[in-house]
Every structure is written in C-alpha cells, then in structure tokens.
Amino acid sequence: MANDLANAAPNPLQRRDAEVLIGILAVLDGVIWGGSLDEWTTSKVAERLVQKGLLTADHNRNDVHQALDDLNQRLRYAVGDYDSPPPSIA
C-alpha cells in the first residue's frame, strides 16, 4: 500500500501538519497500547482504520498498535525521514 503512488493524495500536506500528525499518532498509540484510552474512543479509532483498509475487522489491540505505527511510519516517509517507503510489519 505504501508503494502505491496511484493512491497518493492529490494535494501536498504541509510539513508542519504532517509532523504534528506524527506526534499525535505516537501519543494516541501510546495511550491505546497502555490501556489509558476509553474503550469507546479506542473502538472508534479502530473502526476508522478498518473503514480505510488499514486494519482487519477481526483485529486485536496488537493489530491496532501495528496499524497506527505503520501509518506513522508512512507519514515519516512523506516528510522525508526515510529514503524509501517503509514496509508494513503486519
């Protein structure tokens, strides 16, 4: 999925916006992984990942963690932290 340029967004994202999103994803992943986020909010995050095909419907907390990490790594690639798209671990 990360290599599929045909699915790239049609307009660029400002670097600062991407950097803020990277930080937000890291915090969100941490509170979900640590069990600090309420179940309703956690399920809404997971539901959105499922809707966009980034997570299977039969997911568990580890899968949510991996999906958020993969998304974060793709954003980091977008801002230039990596020379090539990172592969998904999942």
Secondary structure, DSSP 8 states (H G I E B T S, - for coil): -TT-GGGS-SS---HHHHHHHHHHHHHHHHHHHTT-S-HHHHHHHHHHHHHTTSS-TT--HHHHHHHHHHHHHHHHHHTTSSSS------
